Amino acid sequence: MKRLVIGLLCPLLICLPLSGCWDRRELNELALTLALGIDKSGDQYTLSAQVVVPAEIAANIGGTGASPVTLYQASAPTVFEALRKMTIGSPRRVYLAHLRILIFGEQLAREGIGDVLDFFNREPRVRGNFFVMVAKGMEAQEALKVTTSLERIPANKLYNSLTVSNGYYSPTSTVDMRELINRVIQSGKEAVLTGLTLEGDDKMGEDVKNISKVLPPARLSYHNLAVFRKDKLVGWLGEDESKGYNYITNQIQNSVGHIKMDGGKTLLEATNSRTRISVSEKNGKPVFDIHVKNTVNVDDNSSTADVTEMETLHRIERESEEKIIQLMNAAIEAEKHRLHSDILGFGEEIARHKPRLWKTLKNGWNGRLEELEVNCHAKVHINRIGTSGHSVKQFMEEE
């Protein structure tokens, strides 16, 4: 009998320390937020939460014609207060665990995002793997009101579009919250975020009819990179400067560009790019050498150059090397003379390879950028020339 009682009590005693799902939340109690916009006016933060409408998403293909998302907004002196204040208008608690996109309004970004980052760094119910961007020339709430085609949920469109753009064209940069916080609190490399722009009629973008046209009257797209100094936006990189930034920071996955050749253009696709930065010391000052190795394919040729000839291929490689060096120099010039913010991570390279030198240069580092000696080098190898050696123009001339 004693053994039986002990046998029954043991499983119960083992289960006592287990808390179970004490903090569970049912889906019908939550407003699933996939995109969040944060703006600031005076001392008030305005939060805009793009929430999924479950009934519309679960509807049959084509839906009911209603928007698959809705927008809840609230303003308060702090981000957390504004988030809780949304319950005044939302029948469910706004839930950020599935957040995919966070957008800062440009005005907020210029004033400083440090307090906002502190909230996301402390909040345990928010993951740090969502992309962060800056709404260029507008408030974040404006971007979240635009309906999108192809991807019914605008947040998914923004997330997927940034991923594809970064992987196949490379004027953008995918930065998540964890990386952004690290860049802001650490020295030697400043933060960079992709810029989001609204093209067309912003009022029409709020209507579901916006996506009923082949060419929507309002469209969201990515342009340029936002440059920060600590937690404040200080300026923007242009498209060429953005590509140069990605080359130097080894973020080119796949990209395309053209060079002028013999009365036309030759289009090259970069399929493999690797960047190495070395730092040496000369008279107590750092000297940087940036080496880029690029493997490319010839994807289009509107010039009269015969790409089947080895001499022509070598000429294309040299021209392409010069183009890459020009892009990198554009980014370096923007950092040193226009923005005065070490987005390229030269300070981080010194700290890694020359720690003693970094101790003497760390204070006031951004003010020393103009003095830096940076040498850019590029080596391009053509891997494929396509299925035809001659261009269409050449075939026409031979007839």
FIZANU-431649 format. One line per 8 residues: number of its first residue (from 0); their letters; for each residue x, y, z of C-alpha. Coordinates in Angstrom, 2 decimals. Example, Ala and Ser with C-alpha at 12.3 -4.5 7.8 and 13.67 -1.06 7.14 Angstrom:
// FIZANU-431649
0) as) 12.30/-4.50/7.80  13.67/-1.06/7.14 .
***
This chain:
// FIZANU-431649
0) mkrlvigl) 0.00/0.00/0.00  2.83/2.36/0.91  4.52/1.72/-2.43  1.26/2.44/-4.26  0.81/5.79/-2.51  4.42/6.80/-3.27  3.93/5.75/-6.89  0.88/7.99/-7.19 .
8) lcpllicl) 2.46/10.98/-5.46  5.73/11.01/-7.44  4.20/12.19/-10.77  2.28/14.92/-8.91  5.39/16.16/-7.12  7.33/16.24/-10.40  4.63/18.36/-12.05  4.52/20.98/-9.28 .
16) plsgcwdr) 7.56/23.02/-10.47  6.22/23.13/-14.02  4.47/26.39/-14.78  2.74/25.25/-17.94  1.41/27.87/-20.37  0.81/30.45/-17.65  1.27/33.40/-20.01  -0.48/31.99/-23.06 .
24) relnelal) -2.50/34.26/-25.33  -5.27/32.99/-27.55  -5.18/34.20/-31.16  -8.68/35.62/-30.90  -7.43/37.88/-28.09  -4.53/39.39/-30.05  -4.15/41.95/-32.82  -1.25/40.51/-34.82 .
32) tlalgidk) 0.96/43.42/-35.91  3.32/42.87/-38.86  4.44/46.48/-39.39  4.90/49.33/-36.96  5.52/52.98/-37.74  6.87/55.50/-35.22  6.70/59.28/-35.65  7.31/62.16/-33.29 .
40) sgdqytls) 5.82/65.62/-32.99  6.97/67.75/-30.10  7.23/65.47/-27.07  4.63/63.01/-28.39  5.38/59.68/-30.07  2.77/58.50/-32.56  2.60/54.75/-33.11  0.88/53.27/-36.16 .
48) aqvvvpae) 0.31/49.52/-36.03  -0.58/47.65/-39.23  -2.73/44.79/-37.96  -3.88/41.74/-39.90  -7.65/41.26/-40.32  -8.03/37.49/-39.75  -11.48/37.18/-41.34  -10.26/38.74/-44.59 .
56) iaaniggt) -7.07/36.68/-44.73  -9.01/33.49/-44.08  -11.54/34.29/-46.82  -11.51/32.48/-50.14  -9.20/33.57/-52.95  -10.10/37.10/-53.92  -11.40/37.84/-50.43  -14.41/40.04/-49.82 .
64) gaspvtly) -12.92/43.15/-51.32  -12.10/44.62/-47.92  -8.59/45.50/-46.82  -6.61/42.57/-45.34  -5.10/44.94/-42.76  -6.24/47.78/-40.57  -4.29/50.57/-38.88  -4.47/51.46/-35.19 .
72) qasaptvf) -2.81/54.64/-33.95  -2.10/56.31/-30.63  0.10/59.13/-29.30  1.80/59.45/-25.93  5.01/60.80/-24.37  6.62/57.31/-24.54  6.49/54.40/-26.97  5.18/51.92/-24.40 .
80) ealrkmti) 2.38/54.24/-23.30  1.34/54.78/-26.90  1.32/51.03/-27.47  -0.95/50.42/-24.48  -3.11/53.41/-25.40  -4.05/51.64/-28.65  -6.40/49.44/-26.62  -8.77/52.43/-26.52 .
88) gsprrvyl) -9.57/51.84/-30.19  -8.54/48.21/-30.71  -10.79/45.39/-29.48  -7.68/43.26/-29.04  -4.26/43.73/-27.49  -1.69/44.90/-30.07  0.85/42.06/-30.28  4.36/42.72/-31.65 .
96) ahlrilif) 5.97/39.26/-31.43  5.45/38.70/-35.18  6.67/42.12/-36.28  8.41/42.10/-39.69  8.90/45.80/-40.44  9.61/48.87/-38.31  9.54/52.30/-39.97  10.90/55.52/-38.49 .
104) geqlareg) 9.56/58.82/-39.76  12.37/61.06/-41.04  11.69/63.80/-38.49  11.99/61.31/-35.61  15.16/59.84/-37.13  16.76/63.29/-37.29  15.82/64.10/-33.67  17.18/60.76/-32.44 .
112) igdvldff) 15.91/57.20/-32.03  17.79/56.32/-28.84  14.71/56.26/-26.57  12.81/54.12/-29.08  15.68/51.63/-29.29  15.73/51.37/-25.51  12.11/50.15/-25.54  12.85/47.42/-28.10 .
120) nreprvrg) 16.01/46.43/-26.25  14.08/45.88/-23.01  10.75/44.49/-24.22  10.97/40.65/-23.93  7.86/40.03/-26.06  9.38/41.64/-29.15  11.91/39.73/-31.25  14.83/41.59/-32.77 .
128) nffvmvak) 14.84/39.97/-36.22  12.57/42.46/-38.03  13.87/44.91/-40.64  14.19/48.60/-39.77  13.96/51.46/-42.28  13.41/55.23/-42.54  10.49/56.87/-44.36  12.24/59.42/-46.57 .
136) gmeaqeal) 10.62/62.84/-46.67  7.46/61.69/-44.90  6.01/60.26/-41.73  6.00/56.53/-41.12  2.21/56.46/-40.81  1.88/57.64/-44.43  3.75/54.57/-45.68  1.63/52.17/-43.62 .
144) kvttsler) -1.62/53.48/-45.14  -0.67/52.45/-48.69  -2.25/49.29/-50.11  -0.04/47.01/-52.19  -0.53/44.58/-55.06  0.94/41.07/-55.50  1.41/40.84/-51.72  -1.97/41.58/-50.12 .
152) ipanklyn) -0.42/42.43/-46.75  1.73/45.59/-47.18  4.15/44.51/-44.43  4.94/41.33/-46.35  5.47/43.36/-49.52  7.96/45.64/-47.77  9.80/42.73/-46.16  10.06/40.65/-49.33 .
160) sltvsngy) 10.89/43.60/-51.56  13.80/44.64/-49.34  15.12/41.08/-49.24  14.96/40.73/-53.03  16.42/44.20/-53.68  19.35/43.57/-51.36  20.02/40.20/-52.96  19.70/41.11/-56.65 .
168) ysptstvd) 20.49/44.80/-57.11  22.24/45.95/-53.92  21.49/49.67/-53.48  19.73/48.76/-50.21  20.73/47.20/-46.91  18.83/44.75/-44.71  19.34/45.82/-41.09  17.40/44.25/-38.23 .
176) mrelinrv) 16.80/45.71/-34.77  19.58/43.76/-33.07  22.18/44.98/-35.57  20.90/48.56/-35.35  21.21/48.62/-31.57  24.75/47.23/-31.76  25.76/49.87/-34.30  24.36/52.70/-32.16 .
184) iqsgkeav) 25.98/51.67/-28.86  29.36/50.53/-30.23  32.12/52.77/-31.55  34.00/52.42/-34.82  31.07/51.92/-37.20  27.89/53.96/-37.54  24.42/52.74/-38.50  22.87/52.76/-41.97 .
192) ltgltleg) 19.20/52.06/-42.80  17.36/51.73/-46.10  15.13/54.63/-47.16  11.46/54.03/-48.01  9.71/56.41/-50.41  6.15/56.90/-51.61  5.65/57.60/-55.30  2.42/58.91/-56.82 .
200) ddkmgedv) -0.85/59.94/-55.18  -0.61/59.33/-51.44  -4.35/59.89/-50.91  -5.22/57.28/-53.52  -2.81/54.87/-51.84  -5.09/54.60/-48.81  -7.95/53.23/-50.94  -8.30/49.53/-51.78 .
208) kniskvlp) -8.94/50.71/-55.37  -5.24/51.61/-55.50  -4.41/47.97/-56.31  -7.25/47.54/-58.80  -5.17/49.24/-61.51  -2.32/47.71/-63.53  -0.10/50.62/-62.45  -1.18/51.61/-58.92 .
216) parlsyhn) -1.47/55.42/-58.45  0.56/55.11/-55.21  3.59/52.85/-54.85  6.13/52.16/-52.11  9.74/51.64/-53.13  13.23/51.74/-51.69  15.70/54.49/-52.52  19.06/55.38/-51.01 .
224) lavfrkdk) 20.53/54.68/-47.59  19.96/56.75/-44.45  23.19/57.59/-42.63  23.27/57.94/-38.84  25.75/59.42/-36.40  25.05/57.57/-33.16  21.22/57.62/-32.98  20.56/60.60/-35.27 .
232) lvgwlged) 20.00/60.72/-39.03  22.54/63.07/-40.61  22.01/62.53/-44.35  21.47/60.19/-47.28  23.63/58.23/-49.71  22.76/58.35/-53.42  22.38/55.17/-55.50  26.03/54.97/-56.62 .
240) eskgynyi) 27.24/55.82/-53.11  24.94/53.13/-51.72  26.38/50.53/-54.08  29.89/51.65/-53.14  28.95/51.27/-49.48  27.77/47.71/-50.09  30.95/46.84/-51.98  33.19/48.11/-49.19 .
248) tnqiqnsv) 31.16/46.43/-46.43  31.08/43.13/-48.35  27.30/43.06/-48.78  27.11/42.52/-52.55  25.31/39.22/-53.14  24.24/39.81/-56.71  24.14/43.05/-58.66  24.12/44.47/-62.17 .
256) ghikmdgg) 25.75/47.47/-63.80  26.90/48.58/-67.22  30.04/50.06/-68.73  30.31/52.08/-71.95  32.03/50.17/-74.74  32.53/50.98/-78.45  29.44/53.08/-79.04  27.17/51.09/-76.76 .
264) ktlleatn) 26.84/49.50/-73.35  27.94/46.17/-71.94  25.86/44.92/-69.04  27.60/42.88/-66.35  26.04/40.78/-63.60  28.10/40.34/-60.43  27.57/36.77/-59.23  30.29/36.54/-56.60 .
272) srtrisvs) 31.91/39.44/-54.77  34.37/39.40/-51.89  35.89/42.37/-50.07  38.96/42.43/-47.86  40.12/45.48/-45.90  43.67/45.73/-44.60  44.97/48.46/-42.31  48.58/49.52/-41.80 .
280) ekngkpvf) 50.22/52.30/-39.83  52.30/55.12/-41.30  53.70/57.92/-39.14  51.16/57.18/-36.43  48.24/57.32/-38.87  46.15/54.47/-40.31  46.31/53.59/-44.01  43.52/51.45/-45.51 .
288) dihvkntv) 43.62/49.23/-48.58  40.30/47.88/-49.84  40.48/44.88/-52.18  37.40/43.71/-54.09  37.33/40.50/-56.12  34.36/40.25/-58.45  33.16/37.43/-60.69  30.77/38.64/-63.40 .
296) nvddnsst) 28.76/37.44/-66.39  28.16/39.40/-69.60  24.37/39.60/-69.78  23.87/42.20/-72.51  26.03/43.83/-75.15  24.75/46.69/-77.30  28.24/47.76/-78.40  30.25/46.62/-81.40 .
304) advtemet) 32.81/44.92/-79.16  33.32/41.21/-79.90  33.21/39.52/-76.51  34.59/36.29/-77.99  38.00/37.92/-78.28  40.27/37.64/-75.24  41.58/41.18/-75.67  38.02/42.53/-75.54 .
312) lhrieres) 37.28/40.57/-72.38  40.39/41.97/-70.70  39.30/45.47/-71.68  35.82/44.89/-70.23  37.38/43.61/-67.01  39.59/46.70/-66.70  36.65/49.05/-67.34  34.57/47.19/-64.79 .
320) eekiiqlm) 37.36/47.43/-62.21  37.51/51.19/-62.71  33.72/51.42/-62.30  33.80/49.54/-58.98  36.63/51.76/-57.72  34.59/54.84/-58.69  31.60/53.53/-56.71  33.74/52.85/-53.63 .
328) naaieaek) 35.43/56.24/-53.85  32.01/57.91/-54.06  30.98/56.26/-50.77  34.30/57.18/-49.14  34.02/60.82/-50.23  30.48/61.01/-48.87  31.62/59.61/-45.53  34.71/61.80/-45.20 .
336) hrlhsdil) 33.61/65.18/-46.55  29.80/65.35/-46.58  28.39/63.19/-43.78  31.31/62.93/-41.33  30.04/59.57/-40.09  32.07/56.35/-40.17  29.47/54.11/-41.78  32.18/52.10/-43.57 .
344) gfgeeiar) 33.64/50.84/-40.30  37.21/52.09/-40.64  37.36/52.66/-36.89  36.17/49.11/-36.28  38.96/47.80/-38.53  41.58/49.75/-36.56  40.14/48.49/-33.25  40.33/44.91/-34.55 .
352) hkprlwkt) 43.80/44.97/-36.11  45.56/47.91/-34.39  44.02/48.17/-30.89  46.83/50.32/-29.48  46.47/52.80/-32.33  42.69/52.86/-31.87  43.08/53.95/-28.23  44.86/57.10/-29.41 .
360) lkngwngr) 42.34/57.85/-32.19  39.02/56.78/-30.65  38.06/60.12/-29.10  36.69/62.43/-31.77  37.05/59.74/-34.44  34.42/61.11/-36.84  36.32/64.39/-36.88  39.44/62.58/-38.13 .
368) leelevnc) 37.78/60.98/-41.16  38.89/63.66/-43.62  42.54/62.83/-42.86  42.23/59.12/-43.68  44.26/57.60/-46.50  42.14/54.99/-48.28  43.24/53.10/-51.40  40.71/51.11/-53.41 .
376) hakvhinr) 41.59/48.11/-55.59  39.36/45.87/-57.70  39.92/42.66/-59.63  37.20/41.49/-62.01  37.00/38.11/-63.71  34.48/37.38/-66.48  33.05/33.92/-66.00  30.47/33.70/-68.82 .
384) igtsghsv) 29.67/35.70/-71.93  26.24/34.21/-72.67  25.19/32.10/-75.63  26.25/34.56/-78.31  29.57/36.29/-78.98  28.33/38.93/-81.40  25.73/41.53/-80.50  22.48/41.84/-82.47 .
392) kqfmeee) 23.85/45.05/-84.05  26.84/43.15/-85.38  24.64/40.45/-86.90  22.55/43.17/-88.57  25.65/44.82/-90.04  26.89/41.50/-91.45  23.72/41.05/-93.53 .
***
